[in-house]
Amino acid sequence: MTDRWRGGTPVIASRIDGNLGLLGDDWPATFPVGDDAALAAQLLSARDDPAMLPGLCDRAARRAPLFTAEAEAAAPRRIAGGLLPA
């Protein structure tokens, strides 16, 4: 893994559509919007579980190809192509 996701930071995120669209519905380090206790639990896990952050980085690395410049440029063409008759 050369850039550890695109920014190099393991992600703990709220369960909003935009985050889940990027991370995937099965991302393990999410919490319900506005649930401070659930966020705190995720942060404590990140602190206390030595496998959590490397695991998040590994999962992120598997998703990184979805966000290359080439993949980002191809996505609108693929969507637009699906809207046109064959």
C-alpha positions as CSV (number, residue, x, y, z in Angstrom):
1,M,0.0,0.0,0.0
2,T,1.7,3.2,-1.1
3,D,-0.5,6.0,0.2
4,R,-2.7,4.2,2.9
5,W,-6.0,5.2,1.4
6,R,-5.8,8.5,-0.4
7,G,-5.0,10.6,2.7
8,G,-3.2,8.2,4.9
9,T,-5.6,8.3,7.8
10,P,-7.7,5.4,9.2
11,V,-11.4,6.5,9.1
12,I,-14.0,6.5,11.9
13,A,-17.2,8.0,10.4
14,S,-20.8,8.7,11.1
15,R,-23.3,6.5,9.3
16,I,-24.5,9.1,6.8
17,D,-25.1,8.1,3.2
18,G,-22.1,10.0,1.8
19,N,-19.7,8.3,4.2
20,L,-21.2,4.9,3.6
21,G,-21.1,5.5,-0.2
22,L,-17.3,6.0,0.1
23,L,-16.5,3.5,2.8
24,G,-19.1,0.8,2.1
25,D,-22.1,-0.2,4.2
26,D,-20.1,-2.8,6.1
27,W,-17.4,-0.4,7.3
28,P,-16.6,-1.5,10.8
29,A,-15.8,1.9,12.4
30,T,-19.0,3.8,12.1
31,F,-21.4,5.3,14.6
32,P,-25.0,6.7,14.3
33,V,-25.2,10.4,13.6
34,G,-25.4,12.4,16.9
35,D,-24.5,9.4,19.1
36,D,-21.7,10.8,21.1
37,A,-21.4,7.6,23.2
38,A,-21.0,5.5,20.1
39,L,-18.3,7.8,18.8
40,A,-16.5,7.7,22.1
41,A,-16.7,3.9,22.0
42,Q,-15.1,3.9,18.5
43,L,-12.4,6.2,19.7
44,L,-11.7,4.1,22.8
45,S,-11.5,1.0,20.5
46,A,-9.0,2.9,18.3
47,R,-6.9,3.6,21.4
48,D,-7.2,0.2,23.1
49,D,-7.4,-2.3,20.2
50,P,-4.0,-2.6,18.6
51,A,-5.5,-4.2,15.5
52,M,-8.2,-1.7,14.8
53,L,-6.3,1.1,13.1
54,P,-4.1,-1.2,10.9
55,G,-7.3,-3.1,10.1
56,L,-9.0,0.1,9.0
57,C,-6.0,1.1,6.9
58,D,-6.0,-2.4,5.2
59,R,-9.7,-2.1,4.4
60,A,-9.2,1.4,3.1
61,A,-6.3,0.3,0.9
62,R,-8.7,-2.3,-0.7
63,R,-11.1,0.6,-1.5
64,A,-8.4,3.0,-2.7
65,P,-8.6,1.9,-6.4
66,L,-12.2,3.2,-6.5
67,F,-10.8,6.7,-6.0
68,T,-7.9,7.0,-8.4
69,A,-8.1,9.8,-10.9
70,E,-8.9,7.3,-13.7
71,A,-11.7,5.7,-11.7
72,E,-13.2,9.1,-10.8
73,A,-13.0,10.3,-14.5
74,A,-14.6,7.1,-15.7
75,A,-17.6,7.1,-13.4
76,P,-19.5,10.0,-15.0
77,R,-19.0,8.5,-18.4
78,R,-20.2,5.1,-17.2
79,I,-23.3,6.7,-15.7
80,A,-24.0,8.8,-18.7
81,G,-23.5,5.9,-21.0
82,G,-26.1,4.0,-19.1
83,L,-28.7,6.7,-19.7
84,L,-28.3,6.6,-23.5
85,P,-30.2,4.1,-25.7
86,A,-28.0,1.3,-27.0
